[in-house]
Amino acid sequence: MLRKVKVENGLIKGLPAADPRITVFKGIPFAAPPVGENRWRAPQPALNWEGTLNAFEFAPISMQATPGLNKEDFYAREWHVDPEIPMDEDNLYLNVWTPATSTDEKLPVYVWFFGGGFQYGYTAEMEFDGERIARRGAIVVTVNYRLNVFGFLGHPEITAEAPHAPTNFGLLDQQAGIKWVKCNIAAFGGDPDNITIGGQSAGGGSVMFQLTSPQNEGLFNNAVVLSGVFASVYRDERIPGGGRTLAEVEEAGVKFFDFLGVSSLTEARALDGEFVRQKMLEYKAFWGPVVDNQFVMGDPLKLFMENKRLMVPVMLGHTSDEFYSVPKVSNLDEFKQMAVQLFGSDADEFLKLCNVESNSLEEVIKNASIRTIEYAIRIAGQANSDSGANTPLYYYNFDPEIPGWDNPGTFHSADLWFFFETLAKCWRPFVGKHYDLARQMTNYLANFISSGDPNGKDSTGEDMPKWEPYSSDAPYGMVFGDRAEFVKEQPDDLMKFLVKQYFKNEK
């Protein structure tokens, strides 16, 4: 087993995981501490260390609201359970799970980015244990990154100082993590030329930003986007993480400095990190990715659809019960007016699909509601197919019964327990069918990490249901219900209509 390895900055010692065939290294620095003069600056190279670094514990989480304090928070029941978890501005560390017994094995590598709306989240969340994926022959690396105002502040002084990296420090941290893997993963038995990046929610959105950044050519080979791509149907909706310009965030940064009581970048960097965190929580603003025309060149979904991305295989999907797009109208006349505004001469077809003749506002709104992630995936899949791109997209819908006294449905992030096969860490009373599904989902993921194709055999020796790529002629996907099943079923008529309208309106 590789319990001790040498990376470019020094020696590292890891520990056996619960399965001693896996070695886990926690808290490896991949960049210099982003404190003092490095606050609100692109990640700087990690420093060398003397002797052997004992990589036995997770590093502190990024600055954010303290986990586990808000008992009304759904996720405080799921995994944000520990208010005592260490937190620090010095947080650019990553973790590695490897099954390798020698450095020359050239195992595939999975680099994971957590979600949390770019405001919170951390690699130490209990569902992100990489051991079960590693048991399938892949190395798992989970990368921490800066969040909220620490990761995405803009200010005219920052732009003047570093016009090549004026904001998006959290995304640049992720990129630095991938680059670290590229340089160092061979020491863990990994193949630097077979890297898959993945993430869920804001982590999936992060993957989209990484996929569409012109700075990332050659850095990775496949991508996994779990519940991380969104498209608006009804125009007054705000899509997470979308569209802010550098000028807008610079103006917001000036106002935030006023709120901090400072008048310069030098003064702001001299403030104590905990003071900045508390003021950020008091300020209650959203800080997230910015179109800076350096790293982020625009809306990543549109760039993806224009093939302005790394042309690599992508696995992407959603859960059944997350992020429905719902018309915001108070009566049927407003609904009809909205239809005309959105669809013009095709409004009557839309109204018929929503059964407006029922004269029931409740029924009409229910009929008009669609999953924003499914919609985004279907327009992306259509564009990928119509452009002649030969890079496959593999689409899934996560739709099993999720147990618990709260009857949660397939809530946002529920699939994480399954894709990491960490159900035993959850309080929910999962039973055999859930463990069988998690085994298969992790198999599909591990296969995709290995080759860009999710298909292969189950540990029973049987072939798993074949997962075919998504195309405009075959807009099908894998349904992870009580079992994995590839369903050759067309989207419903409303979804077909909306996808057609998208491309009609874009012309």
N, C-alpha and C positions, 0 to 999 in steps of 0.2 A: 504494500500500500504506500502511496505517496503521502507520508505524514510531514515531510520537510522538503521544501522547494526553494529555489533561488530565482527571484524575479529581478528586474533591473535595478531596484532600489535596495535589495538586501535579501537575507534569508527569512523564511516564514515557516512557522510550525503550526500544523493543524491538529485536529482531534478526530477520533473515530465518531461517525454519526451513530444513531441508534442501530443502524446496520453497519457493523464494523468494516464491511467491504467498501464503504463510502467514507471518504475523508472530507471534513468540512473545515474551511478556513473563514473566520469571521473578522470583520473590521480591518480589512486591508486598505491602507490609504492609496488612492489612485490620483490624487492631486494635492497640492498644498492646502493648508487650512484657509478657507475663504473669509478671513477675519482681518481687521485693521485695514491696511491699504488694499487688501485683496477682496474686501467687501464690494459688491456690485462691480465685479471685474470678471472677465473670462477665467476659467480655471487655469491655475498655474501648475507647472510640473511638480510632482510629489518629491519630497526630500528623501535622501538616502538615510538609512539608519545603521547603527552599529549593532553587532551581535545578531541574535535571532529574535524576530518579532513573534510573540505568542498570540496567534490569531484565534483566540478561544471564545471571545464574546462579541456580540453585535456592538458596533459603535453607536454613539448617541444619535437620536433621530434629529431631523431638521427642525428648525424653529417653526412652530405652529401652535395652534390652540392645544392645550393639554388634553391628551386622549383620556377617555373614560370618565370625565367629570360630569358630562351632561347625560343623565340617565334617561332622558327622553330621546337621545340619539339612538336610532336603530342599530348602528354599527358598534355602539358601545356594548351591545349584547353579543355581537358576532366576533369581533377581534380587537377593537380599540378598548381594551378592558383594563389597562394598567396605567393609572395616573402617575405612578412613580417611575415610569420608564425614563432613562436619562435623555436629556435634550440639550443640544449645544449648537452654536453657530459653526463650530468645527465639525463638519459632518460628511465630508466627501470621502466615503469609504464604501467598499463593496465586499461581497461574500461569495465564496466558491464552494460548490459541492462537486467532487470528482470521484468517479469509480476507478480511475486509472491506477495501475500498479507500476507503470513505468512512464517515462517522459516521451516515448516514441510511439504512442498508441494512436495519435491523431484522431481523437474523439470529436464528434460534433459538439458545438457550443450553443447554449441558449442564454442570451443576455436579457434580463427581465427588468421592466420599469413599472413600479407600482402606480396605482391611481389615487384619487383623492381631490379631484378638481383643481389641481395645481396649488391647493391651499394646505393640504395635510396628507398624511400617509408616510409609510416607512418600510424598509426592508425587513424589519424584525416582526412584522405582523405574522401571526401564527400560521396563517394559511399559506404563506410563501416559503414553506420548507421545501428545499429542492431535492431532498433525498429520494423521493419516489421516482422522479424523472431521471435522476442520476442512476438509479438501479436499472434503467433501461438502456444504459450505455451512452448517455449524454452528460456533458459538464454543464452545470447550471451556475450562472453568475447573476446576482441581484445587486443592482446599482442604486445607491442613494443619490439624491440631487436636491438642490436648493428650491424652496417653495415660496409662494406668496410674494411679499415685498422684497424678501431677500433674494429671490430668484428671478424676478421679472420687473423690477423698478426701471424706469427710464428717467433721464434728467439731462438737460442741455450740457451740463458739465461732463457727464459720463460720455455722451456722444462726442464731445470735443476731445476728450482724452483718448477714446478708443472707438473711432468711427467704424472700424471693422467688427466690433462686438459691443454695440451700445446698450444691449439688454438681452433678454432670453438666456440669462445665465444658467437657469435650470436645464434648458435644452442643451446648452454647451457642456454642462456637467455630464449629461447622458452621453454626448458624443465623446467626451474625454474618457468615460468608462469603456465605451466600445473600443477606442484607440488603445487603452490600456490592455484590454483583452487581446487585441490584435498583436500587441508586442510581447505579452507575457504568458498567454494561455498555454503555449507549448510546454512550459515548465510543469503544468498540471496534467499533461498528457493530452492536451487539446489541439485541435487543428485550426490555426488562425485563418485558414482559407475556407472554413465551413462554419460560419457564424450566423445564427438566426437571432433577430431581435424581436421582443414581444412585450406586450403590456395590455392592461385592461383599464377601461374608463379613461381618465386623463393619461394613464400610461399607454393605452391604445392610441389616444390622440397624439401622444409623444412619438409613437412609432410612425404615425402619419407625417408628422413634422420631420422626423429623421429621414423617412423615405423620400420626401420631396425637397430636401435641402441640397443645393448644388455642391455643398462642401463634403458630401459623404460618399462620393464615388469610390467603389471598391471596398468599403468598410464591412459590409455584411452581405449575406447570400439569400436569406429568406426573411419574411416578416409575419408576425402574428398580431392581429388587431382585434382584441376582445372588447366589444361594446365601446368602441372608440372613434366611430365616424358618424357624423350627424348631418342631416340636411333638413332645412325648414320647408314645410308645405304651406303653412298659413303665416303670412308675412310678418306678423307682429311678434313672432316667437324669437327669443334670443337663444342662439346655439352656443353651447359652452366653448370658450376658448377661441372664438372666431373674430377676426377682422379688425382688431385695434391697430391703429397706425403708430409709428414712432412719435410723430408730433403730438398725438393725443396722450401718450403715456409720459412724454417729457413734460407736458403741461400738468398732468396729474402728479408727477414727481416733484415739481416745484411747489405745488400745494401741500404735498406730504412733508416736504422739508420745512415749510412754514408751520405745519402742525407739530413737527418735532422741535421747533424752536431754534432751527439752525439756518444759516444763510449761505452755506457753501458745502461742496462735496467733502472737503477736508474735515469740516466740523461734523458732518453726518457720519463719516467713517470713524471718527473718534468716539462716538457714543457707544455706551455699553450695549451689547447685543440684546440682553434681556429687556432693557429699556425700549429699544426699537420694537421688539416683539410685542410688548404690552401696548405701546402706542399704535402699532399696526392692528391689533385686536380691537382697540378702542375706535380706530378710524373706520373700520368695517367697509373696506373697498375690495373689489376683485382685482387680483394681480395675476396675469397669466400671459401666454405667448403673444408676441407682438410681430406684426409685419414690419420688419426692420430692413428688408431688402439686402440683407447680408446672409443671415442663416435662414430666416423665414421669408420666402419670396411671395407669399400670398396665401389664400385659402387652400389648405392642403388637399381637400377633396377635389376642388377644381383642378389643381395642378396634377393630381393623380389621374383624373379623367382625361387630361390633355397629354398624358404620358410624359409629363415633366417630373419624372420620378426615377428611382432605381428600378429597373425592369426585372424584378425578382418575384418568385412565387409568394402569394399572400394567402394566409388563412384568416378568415374574418367572420364575425357573426354577432349574435345578441341573445338575450334571454327573452322569453315570451311576454313578460309583464313589465318591461322597463320602457320609459320615455315614449309615451304615446303623444302624438301631435293632435291637439284638440282645438277645434275652432272656438274662438272667443267671441261669441255672439249671445245676445240676450233674447232674441226672438227670431221667428222664421223669416221675416222681411230682411233683417240684417244678414241672415245666412244667405239668402238669395242675392243680396247686393254684393256680399263677399265673393260668391261664385262668379258673378259677372266680372268683378274686378280682377279675379285671378285667371279666369278661363275664357272670358270674352264670348265668342260665338259658340263655344263648347260648353257653356255653363249649364244648358238644359240637360246634357248628358250626365254631367256631374250631379245635378240635382236628382235625376232619376236614379242614379246609382246609390244615392243616399236616402232614397225613398221619401222625398220631401212631401209627396202626396199623402203620407200618413198623417200630416198635420201635427205630429208629435215632435216637439223640439228635442226632447230627451232622446228619442229614437234616432232622429236625424243626426244629432251630434255624435251619438255612439257609432252610427254607421260611417260617419266621416272621419272618425279617429283612426289614425294609423301609427305604426311604429316608425319613429324617425330614423332609427338605425337601419331597419330593414329597407326603408325607402332609399337611404343613402347608398347602401350596398347594392341595391338593384340598379340604380342609375350608374354607379361606378362599374358594375358588371356589364351593363349594356354598353357603356363607352369603351371598356376594355375589349369587348368582343368586336364592336363595330370598327374600332381602330385597326383591327388586325393584329393586335398585340398577342404574342404567343406565350406570354407569361401567365400561368394558371392562377385563378382565384378559387379558393375552396370555401364555400359558404355553409354556415351551420345555424340552427335555431336550438337553443337550450330550453327544453320544455318538460322536465320531469315533475313529479309531485314532490314538493319540498315540505317535510314534516315540521311540526312545532306547534305549540299552543297558540302562536300568533297568526297561524294560517297565512304565511307571507307571500305565497305564490312564488313564481320564479323571479325573485327580486333582483335588482341591479347588484351584480357581484356574486350572486349565489353560485355561479359556475366556477368560481375560483377554488372552492373546496374540491371540485371534481377534476379540474385540469391539473391541479397539483397533487391529487389523490391524498388529501389531508383530512378526510371526513372524520377520522377518529379524534381529531383535535377540537371538533365542533360540539357544542352542547345539544345540537338537534338530534332527535332519535332516528338517525339513518339506519336502514335495514339492508338486507342482502342485495336487493335490486339496485340500491344506490351505490353500493360498493362495486357491483358488477359494472355499472355504467361508468363510474369513476375510473375503473381499470381500463375500460375501452377508450374513454376520452384521453387519458394520459398516454395510452398506446398510440392513438392517432397523432397526438401532439409530438411524441418522441420520434415517430416515423418522419413527420414533417420536418422536425429539427435536423434529422439526419440527412434527408434527401430532397426536401421541398415537395414531397408527395406523402400524404398521410396514410396511405394504404399499406397493409401488411397483415400479419397473423396475430391473433390473440395469444396470450400465454397458455391457452388450452391447446394450441397447435392448429386451431381452425382459422380459416380466413375470416377477417372481420368484414362486415358489409362494405362493398366497394363505394368509395367516395369519389364521385366524378367532378371535374372542374365545372364552374359556373360559366354559362355562355348565354347569349341572347336567344339562341335556338333551344337551349336546355337550361332554363333558369331554375335549377333544382338545387337542393341542399341536403345536408345531413341533419336529421332531427334527433337530438339527444333527449328522448323521452324516457319511459321506463326502461328502454333499451335503445341502442344506436340503430337507426334505420335511415337509409338513403331514400328520400321520398321524391318520386318523379311526379310532382304536382305543380301546376301553373299557379302563379300568384292570383289573388282574387281580382275581380274586374275593376274595382276601384284602384288597386295598386297598379294594374296595367294602364289604366287611364292616366294616373298621376305621372308615371314614368314617361309615357308618351308625351304628356303635356310639358314635362321638363325639357325635353329635347326640342319640342316645337317652340317653346319660349326662348330657348337659348340661341336659336337660329337668327 
